[in-house]
């Protein structure tokens, strides 16, 4: 079957090959045609690409940490002085992405704002004026919620393990509703 395949030879001049290689889509005007610089800066990209587009994470703008973030980029020791701002912002952003993905929330500015409003209702960080205190409140909430979830998983695992050790499965049969009942012989 492979023997019946033939290829046609096409000869291209150098100029034709260059024309094909240099074939670029035709664009009219500039990219920001009709928009001012302030309007372009007000556009909020999705959380996944925010740092690549804007050069800093979304939380830096949302929690007004720009001055500290700029100091951190100039001198790495500043980050430790302010209590590992990079680590805290990374943990919060990771939690936001996971939460939004797990709860099927769209990855756009509105979905991110909705999620942060939910966190604000629990922690009430919007009333605080100091940006570092805002960051610490949100970070402590996320760390504590992760610890609570881990404790719940551990407690469930220990309960299952204790049930398995207490019950001798040779003398127990599962019932129709999923509970264990003693066997009658």
PyMOL commands that set and color helices and strands:
alter all, ss='L'
color gray80, all
select helices_A, chain A and resi 2-4+14-21+37-42+47-54+58-62+66-74+77-81+85-102+109-123+131-166+169-171
alter helices_A, ss='H'
color red, helices_A
select strands_A, chain A and resi 172-174+180-182
alter strands_A, ss='S'
color yellow, strands_A
deselect
rebuild
show_as cartoon
